[in-house]
Structures are given as structure tokens and as C-alpha cells.
């Protein structure tokens, strides 16, 4: 069944805020009615932004986030549902459980504001906000399912210590342990363990997509340099790379970290 938002004012319209984080009530009622008649539902969500699912998600076994696919959306959706194409997409944003979990809605200063609207979140937007406030999202940044399964193995760092002129090669083996061919988007995050300023718990520094047949294994490599360890220091007015330890985190989403190791940077 299809549900979602159109481009009318108050929904997914340019130049206007949405009236509600929820689906229209008649669509929520339709989901409940359909579930009562047949619990084996594939729900296809048409929207350009997160939608509240907390009222019905536990009663719906499958959700396909279709966004706005344009003229070929029908062919694409049917190809995924009938197995002609194995899904491999990953969420480019975080889906919160409730609107108050979003960084833009933590207080009335940030939304709706009055004469002025304050951007108090700083660098803690998206998954960084959910991490530092320890908020469990409905679906995390980078999340996405497949008809097959992938195993992460053998995380290797070319060096355990680097200086400003050196690079680090991070490699990890990806194994298709399922019965279908498919593709996995491997994500690399880095955490600055101890910093002179408040920093995110982790930041995405790279991602690569790998197509694998059943029981096939491949090595994915990332190249990390000083710039990937840097942050803009407002106190100094410039980009800064501080000495110390960094965690190298590899996984399938921002909340699905499979392997990790540590790196030391010396200036």
C-alpha cells in the first residue's frame, strides 16, 4: 500500500512548513484498517523528509522509503518488490521517533522562535545531535536493509601513528554471507576521543559501495589524512588538528558500528 505526502501547502511544499510530523489521519486509519484485514503489509512511503511512524511501525513488517522517484518510480519500486533489484540504499538523514527529538525542535528558541530564531545546535546536527544527547532514532543515518546479509571482518590500519605529512590506509573485508547477490555501502566514521572543544561522538569521513555475489568477499579501502582529523576551531579562527587518539569506526550505519580500532596523531 502507498502512503505519504504531496506538495500541497502544509505537507512537503516549498516555501512552507509542514503542518504536522504525522501522516494525515485518514492515511493512519487506512494503515490500521489494512493491517486488520491482512497483516502481511508492504508499506511504500512517498515523502521527501522524515515522517512520524511511531503509531503504526510496530504493526507493519516492511516499509520502503521511496522518496519522490519521478516518472520511473513505478518501475523502480516494482523491481525492488519483486526481487529484480536488490535494495542497497542508505538513509541520508536520521528519522526521529518524535519531532522533539530533532535538533531543530529542542526548544522554542530554535523553533518556532519569535522575532529571532536561534541555531543553538552548532555542529550537532543530524546524527551528531542524536549521538551526543543519547537519543535513539527510529531509523539512524546510514540505515538501509538488503535481501542478503553482509559480514564485516579483518579491520586493518596501515599505521597506528601518523604525523601531519602521512596518510593512513584503512581496510576492511566485506563478505556476502547471504544467498542473494547484493551491494553494501560501507561507512567509515572517526571519533576524536579527547579534544579541547566539544566534538561529535563520531563523524562520517568516507563511504564506498561494494557489489558482491553470494559467498564472495572483497576488501574495501579508505585513505585518511590530517584533514580528516581536523575541525574548525572558532576560538582560533582556523582549522585545527590536535594530537591524541582517534577511534576508527566502520559499519553499516551511524548506529551499526561493526569494527573499530584506534589511531594516534602526532603533529
C-alpha positions as CSV (number, residue, x, y, z in Angstrom):
1,X,0.0,0.0,0.0
2,X,1.1,3.6,-0.7
3,X,1.0,6.4,1.8
4,X,2.9,9.7,2.1
5,X,2.8,13.4,1.5
6,X,2.1,15.5,-1.6
7,X,3.3,19.0,-2.4
8,X,0.3,20.9,-1.1
9,X,0.8,23.7,1.4
10,X,1.3,22.2,4.9
11,X,2.8,19.0,3.5
12,X,6.0,18.6,1.5
13,X,5.7,22.0,-0.1
14,X,8.5,24.5,-0.9
15,X,8.3,27.8,1.0
16,X,6.0,26.4,3.8
17,X,6.5,24.4,7.0
18,X,4.7,21.2,7.3
19,X,1.5,21.3,9.5
20,X,2.3,18.1,11.2
21,X,5.0,15.5,11.6
22,X,2.4,12.8,11.3
23,X,0.8,11.4,8.2
24,X,-2.8,12.6,7.5
25,X,-5.2,10.9,9.9
26,X,-7.1,9.2,7.1
27,X,-3.9,7.5,6.0
28,X,-3.1,6.3,9.5
29,X,-6.7,4.9,9.7
30,X,-6.1,3.2,6.4
31,X,-2.9,1.6,7.6
32,X,-4.8,0.2,10.7
33,X,-7.7,-1.0,8.6
34,X,-5.5,-2.7,6.1
35,X,-3.4,-4.3,8.9
36,X,-6.5,-5.8,10.5
37,X,-7.5,-7.4,7.2
38,X,-4.0,-8.6,6.2
39,X,-1.0,-8.2,8.5
40,X,1.4,-9.0,5.7
41,X,1.8,-5.4,4.5
42,X,4.5,-3.8,2.4
43,X,4.1,-0.1,3.0
44,X,5.6,2.3,0.5
45,X,6.3,5.8,1.9
46,X,6.3,8.7,-0.5
47,X,7.9,11.7,1.1
48,X,10.9,14.0,0.9
49,X,11.6,14.2,4.6
50,X,11.1,12.0,7.8
51,X,7.5,11.2,8.8
52,X,6.3,10.0,12.2
53,X,5.8,6.2,12.2
54,X,5.7,5.6,15.9
55,X,1.9,5.0,15.9
56,X,2.0,2.1,13.4
57,X,5.6,1.0,12.7
58,X,5.5,-2.0,15.1
59,X,2.4,-3.4,13.2
60,X,3.9,-3.0,9.7
61,X,6.5,-5.6,8.8
62,X,8.0,-3.8,5.8
63,X,8.5,-0.1,4.9
64,X,10.1,1.0,1.6
65,X,11.1,4.7,1.7
66,X,10.6,5.7,-1.9
67,X,11.1,9.5,-1.6
68,X,9.9,11.2,-4.8
69,X,11.1,8.9,-7.6
70,X,9.8,10.8,-10.6
71,X,8.5,9.2,-13.8
72,X,10.3,5.9,-13.3
73,X,9.3,5.4,-9.6
74,X,6.8,2.7,-10.5
75,X,9.3,0.6,-12.4
76,X,11.9,1.1,-9.7
77,X,9.6,0.2,-6.8
78,X,8.2,-2.9,-8.6
79,X,11.7,-4.1,-9.5
80,X,12.6,-4.0,-5.8
81,X,9.4,-5.6,-4.5
82,X,9.7,-8.5,-7.0
83,X,13.4,-9.1,-6.4
84,X,14.6,-8.0,-9.8
85,X,16.8,-5.5,-8.0
86,X,18.3,-6.0,-4.5
87,X,17.8,-2.8,-2.4
88,X,21.1,-1.2,-1.2
89,X,20.1,2.4,-0.5
90,X,21.1,4.0,2.8
91,X,19.3,6.9,4.6
92,X,21.0,10.3,4.1
93,X,19.2,11.7,7.1
94,X,18.0,10.5,10.6
95,X,14.4,9.6,11.1
96,X,13.4,10.6,14.7
97,X,10.7,8.9,16.7
98,X,9.2,12.2,17.6
99,X,9.6,15.8,16.5
100,X,11.0,16.9,19.8
101,X,14.0,14.6,19.2
102,X,15.1,16.7,16.2
103,X,17.9,19.2,16.8
104,X,15.8,22.0,15.3
105,X,13.0,21.4,17.9
106,X,14.8,21.1,21.2
107,X,13.3,24.4,22.4
108,X,11.1,27.3,21.4
109,X,14.2,29.4,20.7
110,X,15.1,27.1,17.9
111,X,11.6,26.5,16.6
112,X,9.2,28.3,16.1
113,X,11.2,31.2,17.7
114,X,9.7,34.7,17.9
115,X,11.2,37.6,16.1
116,X,14.6,35.8,16.0
117,X,15.3,32.1,15.5
118,X,18.4,30.7,17.2
119,X,20.6,28.0,15.7
120,X,21.8,26.6,19.1
121,X,22.7,23.2,17.8
122,X,26.1,24.3,16.5
123,X,27.8,21.4,14.8
124,X,25.5,18.9,16.5
125,X,23.0,18.5,13.6
126,X,21.7,15.2,12.2
127,X,23.1,12.1,13.7
128,X,25.7,14.1,15.7
129,X,22.8,15.5,17.7
130,X,21.2,12.1,18.4
131,X,24.6,10.7,19.4
132,X,25.6,13.4,21.9
133,X,22.2,13.5,23.5
134,X,21.9,9.7,23.5
135,X,18.6,9.8,21.7
136,X,17.5,6.6,20.0
137,X,16.3,7.4,16.5
138,X,13.5,5.5,14.7
139,X,16.0,4.8,11.8
140,X,19.6,6.1,12.1
141,X,21.6,8.0,9.5
142,X,23.1,5.5,7.0
143,X,20.5,2.8,7.7
144,X,19.2,0.5,5.0
145,X,18.3,-3.2,4.6
146,X,19.0,-5.7,1.9
147,X,17.7,-9.1,0.8
148,X,21.1,-10.6,1.7
149,X,23.5,-10.3,4.6
150,X,27.0,-8.8,4.9
151,X,29.7,-9.7,7.4
152,X,32.5,-7.2,8.3
153,X,35.9,-8.7,9.0
154,X,39.6,-8.0,9.4
155,X,39.8,-4.3,10.0
156,X,43.3,-3.2,9.4
157,X,45.2,0.1,9.8
158,X,48.3,0.6,7.8
159,X,49.8,2.6,10.7
160,X,48.9,3.1,14.3
161,X,50.6,6.5,14.5
162,X,50.6,9.2,11.8
163,X,52.0,12.7,11.6
164,X,50.8,15.8,9.6
165,X,52.5,14.6,6.3
166,X,51.5,11.0,6.4
167,X,48.4,9.2,5.3
168,X,46.5,6.2,6.8
169,X,45.0,3.4,4.8
170,X,42.0,1.7,6.5
171,X,41.0,-1.6,5.0
172,X,38.1,-3.9,5.9
173,X,36.9,-7.2,4.3
174,X,33.2,-7.4,3.4
175,X,31.6,-10.9,3.0
176,X,28.3,-11.6,1.4
177,X,27.1,-14.3,3.8
178,X,23.6,-14.4,2.3
179,X,22.1,-16.3,-0.6
180,X,21.5,-13.4,-2.9
181,X,23.8,-11.1,-4.8
182,X,23.7,-7.5,-3.4
183,X,25.6,-4.3,-2.6
184,X,26.7,-2.9,0.7
185,X,27.6,0.7,1.4
186,X,30.5,0.6,3.9
187,X,30.7,3.6,6.1
188,X,33.8,5.0,7.9
189,X,33.4,7.3,10.9
190,X,36.1,8.9,13.1
191,X,35.8,9.9,16.7
192,X,38.2,12.5,18.3
193,X,38.5,10.8,21.7
194,X,39.8,13.9,23.6
195,X,39.5,17.4,22.3
196,X,40.0,20.9,23.6
197,X,36.4,21.7,22.5
198,X,33.2,19.7,22.5
199,X,33.2,17.5,19.5
200,X,30.7,15.0,17.9
201,X,30.9,11.4,19.1
202,X,31.7,10.4,15.5
203,X,31.7,11.9,12.1
204,X,31.3,10.3,8.7
205,X,34.6,10.5,6.8
206,X,34.0,8.1,3.9
207,X,31.7,5.5,2.3
208,X,32.1,3.0,-0.5
209,X,29.6,0.7,-2.3
210,X,30.6,-2.8,-3.0
211,X,28.7,-5.3,-5.2
212,X,29.1,-9.0,-4.1
213,X,27.8,-12.3,-5.2
214,X,26.7,-14.9,-2.6
215,X,29.7,-16.1,-0.5
216,X,32.0,-13.5,-2.2
217,X,34.5,-11.5,-0.2
218,X,36.1,-8.1,-1.1
219,X,38.4,-5.7,0.6
220,X,37.3,-2.0,0.9
221,X,40.0,0.6,1.5
222,X,39.8,4.2,2.7
223,X,42.6,6.8,2.7
224,X,42.7,9.1,5.7
225,X,45.0,12.2,6.1
226,X,45.4,15.1,8.5
227,X,42.4,17.0,7.1
228,X,40.1,14.1,8.1
229,X,41.2,14.6,11.7
230,X,40.7,18.4,11.7
231,X,38.0,20.6,12.9
232,X,37.3,24.4,12.6
233,X,38.4,26.0,15.9
234,X,36.2,29.0,16.5
235,X,38.5,30.2,19.3
236,X,41.5,30.3,16.9
237,X,39.6,31.1,13.8
238,X,41.2,28.3,11.8
239,X,41.2,24.6,11.1
240,X,43.0,22.6,13.8
241,X,44.3,19.1,14.2
242,X,45.1,18.2,17.8
243,X,47.4,15.5,18.9
244,X,45.9,12.4,20.5
245,X,43.9,9.3,20.0
246,X,41.2,8.8,17.4
247,X,38.7,5.9,17.1
248,X,38.3,4.5,13.6
249,X,34.8,3.1,13.3
250,X,33.5,1.0,10.4
251,X,29.9,-0.2,9.9
252,X,26.6,-0.3,8.1
253,X,25.1,2.9,9.6
254,X,25.9,5.5,12.2
255,X,24.3,3.2,14.8
256,X,25.6,-0.1,13.3
257,X,29.3,0.0,14.0
258,X,30.8,-3.5,13.3
259,X,34.5,-3.0,13.8
260,X,36.8,-0.4,15.4
261,X,40.4,0.4,16.1
262,X,42.5,3.4,17.4
263,X,44.9,5.8,15.7
264,X,47.3,8.2,17.3
265,X,48.1,11.6,15.6
266,X,51.3,13.5,16.3
267,X,51.9,16.9,14.9
